């Protein structure tokens, strides 16, 4: 087919055709060539109705383009741009890419992609992926392997949306660590108040005894007065504690007790001590009072850290699923997780073997169950966890009226325990002075039948010998009561010459001491225990001793319990074997504040009956107790009444006893009354409070002067406060444990209407012997209300503004810990221009609309103002040379 093209060009006004002009192609020729190319393309395309012969060899689309247009077709280049990356439907960010016409030829920057996916994909998989990149860091999508190294991460480019979709195989995704028991973030949701820079407390306890008959040696009814003092404090992280006594009967009335200086490093769980030390021991070590220096790993500084093995389980979710965790048949926690590897840890178990079940349910309702045992033992250390104590000093002793130090016997006490694996803990210990050395080792490991501990030791120096302690524990916990059994056993051996520190002349008459105990529930309310002990003696003048006990404990609902024990025992010295029984019964009355009990022991021939009463609230509470005891030849009766207030504790106890002076002699009576009183005084950053005795740390509530005369209460329980303000001062919370999060609930029941008391649910996280100031109330007692008008007198609708102090400064809060110390208050107008500003302090203010230039409107709040303060109508005034435009600004990109 031949196509003839006619010249259809128009003649120019000068009579010359454009084709006649040199150097310019004819327009008609160009149109003709374009039509020829289009028709040719249609005729040679597949499926045409006209049979065409194949184009000449070597003549393709590019050649046809060159023949039609007289020049070669330019090659289409890839476009460089940043592509959004989506993983599991979530956009992760953007990466550089070279987008080609064919999506398979598109190149992406694998290094930047790996950076985006570092929290979603395992590091090894990302390393294999980036290894596929070229020298410039790019790789074609079509070049990514479908199997082998680097596979498992596929990418697809949407050419219309220009979005790169990445799919990652579940097994290659980053492992998600899920904790069944959340021990951290206990302060989450609370405003945590920091301890005061300087705090201290002192506790005073008294004991005064009165005799019913005067003492024969003095003729006095009143016995010598005893006062006990103890206290502590913390200054800039350095804490101290001390004890002292006043004893009326001694020549030196005042005696200093132990005192020490302490520095804690909570991040490392390390405590340093200097002075009269309170240090820990382990294994075969014995405690000896020492004065010197000590460094120890103390995990009470990290109470929310799990140092024992808590178990873990790893598995892979093939699709989004619900994961339920059950421990001993009880639902514990539920997770909803995407596909990928999961590591479950921190199972809440009790001592011994626990049954854990993980139930996985996918979106289609298919369920997979994983069952495994988890063993917990409080003596084990998790892998990598260490525990130690290193102490050096000299022994001290407490006499009748003073402390005495033995500087001639410097002493070392040290141990170190290390968790090698979750199933193995090793340790070593040493105690030594100039005359003795005691060495101990520890091996504690888990087996399929329980925990086994080995503690071999040796004594050197003044007395040489060896020892071995063996312990075994196995507790089985299950949902069914009959599978909740316990089995413990222990054995010890001492050679004749073995001596603990401080014992220079040992007398080890017992060579082997073996004991075991087995407990088994018989039904849901009845438990039986069987225990036994055997002592093998090396002294020929004695006989081997043993004891066997069979006990039952029965619960009767929620109110009564009965214990019954049958025993048979043989004494190693007297060589006599005795059969005995022990009976104990206790009944708790319905409301739980009263209980009564009865006990009987046939071996000691003792019978006792008692009654107890305890108010259920923490303070302003009474407690009473009465008991009577009868033993062969002795009768005793006692009665006590106590009262606990938030400022003090007081009690009175009366004791009466009657006993035979000899078997056939007359009865001797002893009757006395004891008065006890205890109180405390606290100080924190210039504030003082009176309280009952402080246990470790305290919190002192500081009311704002505006509510200084109002009652402030802390932690209401059953209509009673743990502590409240009165004529003795503000509330004090004295029973706060160090390093534990302690939330507080503050209450001002008679606060003025509309008054803002501030944060009423703070929390404190004290250090050792610290005090924390807790502010309550502010001077922001006024609410402003008015109507805002524009210069034309029309309401200003739906406008935002701010109330600022007139001097532009931030006011100094009465209490630096006041969370509302900032002096900017925001407000909004409604459609009628009306506004309301809450919690405003007295003073001079400036009212300013946001984004509108105008003269600030002065507002004055009187010093004695409280409640609602109406401002009336306020009119905006333009700045000099400007106008006020309140028309809404057009939103960028919005349609007009």
Protein Blocks (a to p, Z undefined) as FASTA:
>chain_A
ZZddddfbdcdfkopafklpghiacfklmmmmmmmmmmmmmmmpghiabdcddddehiaf
klmmmmmnopacdddddddddddddeehiafbdcdddddfblklpccdfklmmmmmmmmp
cfklmmmmmmmpcfkopacfklpcfedehihiacdddfklopacddddfklpccddddfb
afbhklgoiacddddfbdcdddddddddddfbdcfklopabdcddddddddddeehiacd
ddddddfkbmblbacdddddddddfknopacdedjdddddehjbccdddddddddddfkl
mmmbcfbdebiaddddfbdcdddddeehiafbdcdddedddddehiaddehjdddddddd
dfkopacdddddddddfkbccehiacddddddddddddfkbccddfklccddddddddfb
lmbccdddddddfkbccdddddddddfkbccdddddddehjbgcdddddddddddddfbl
klmccdddddddddfkbccehiabgcdfbfbdcdddddddfbfkbccdddddddddfbfk
bccdddddddddddehjlbccdddddddddfklopacdddddddddddfkopaccddddd
fklopacdddddddfbfbhpacddddddddehiacdddddddddfkbccddddddddddf
blmlccddddddddddddddddeehiacdddddfkbccdddddfklmmpccdehieehia
fbdcdfkbccddfbbcehiacddddddfkbcehiaebjabbcddddehiacdddeddfbl
bccddddddfkopacehiacddddfklpacddfblklmklpccdcddddfkopacdehia
edddddddehiacddddddddfkbghjadebjadddddehiacdfbdcddehiaZZ
